Amino acid sequence: MLDALVAEARIRWGLDASAGLQVVAPERLASFPVEPSRPLLVVPLGVLRAAAPADGDVPPLPGRHSPADQAALAVLARIYPAEHLVGRLGVPETATVGELTPAAFAGALYLGPVAPELAPASPWALPWIVDRLRRPDGCPWDREQTHVSLKKHLLEEAYEVYDALGDEATPELAGELGDLLLQIVLHAQLAAEAGVFDMTDVQAEIGRKIVRRHPHVFGDTHVKTASDVNRQWEQIKRAEREEAAGQAGDQAVEPAQVRSALDGVARSMPALAAAQEMQERAAHLGYDWPDIVGVIDKVHEELAELDAATTPQEKREEVGDLLLVVTNLARRHGVDAEDALRAAADKFRARFRRVERMARERNVQLRDLGLAELDALWDAAKVEERAAAVERPAADAKPANGEETRR
């Protein structure tokens, strides 16, 4: 039966099975990695079971979440253009993906391959698109880019994702993540053109790393808490660093050749985030204060040293030491120092705008006001801010059931 369907698709629609024919039952579409650039046969499960024994239930494919009762239609609608033709085997009429109904899956369907730019939901569409942009007849801007010229764009997109995360899961976040993914694919394409690596290597490297560093999930080790996971993570990374430096078994290397636990903290990270990351890594290896009292004492010590500093160089150094220990204090309180400072800066920005508005309403210049008058405006801005927070629409708050309101 299956051979007859393939033969009909070859005759009617020019199926080239050598291009990698995909065959799947409608019930399995949600769990099958459909690649729209390859021909697809959707065949009733009964036909496939007659051809070969069927496995048990297969879980949905991660990354393509669709309602269970609409899985077949939803999957095709998400990865194929609505106007893409669908051949109905044994039936003269054709349809489009947008015209399909659940009843259509009672018979066998054929979907021909789609050009990658017309099926962007495919995991391999974006690498194909980027490759096309970089070709001699592609986009002049993309052809001019280098790893160095793209650096600023990578940071910009990462920060835009960071901002979008404040609203948690939104359609806007999906768009920002896509912009960031484009930068990754661009760098992989440049490396492929240089013959160094490509997107397959990128995916393989991170996949191997995650599996290797989660032996409690993919191996036979056992952990009980997130802290146990962090300690195990740092131990595995330390072993990786030693192996990379050439240390194996009893074979010793010079101390300078062994990478530090802090070497992986990028120097281009925001200083506050980098400081906290370094302190977290050191703490996971046991280099930490026994309690928060020691950190607080250190804050007072650094304040005193700053007060005693006399030269610009000394003051710069002491301010740096103070910021470092305050970052450590944030870590001990479970606070992301970078996020906390950004939130404080946002609050200051909003409050200062209120102060500026109030000064304009009074027809005065801030520079002409004394300290007491400035403090009075600041206090008035705080009162106004609290009143606005109380009057904020209920839609901005979490419902009683704990679910986020969709924005």
Beta strands, then each sheet from edge to edge (+ up, - down):
strand 1: 22-24
strand 2: 40-42
strand 3: 85-88
strand 4: 94-96
strand 5: 109-111
sheet 1: 1+ 2+ 5- 3+ 4-
end
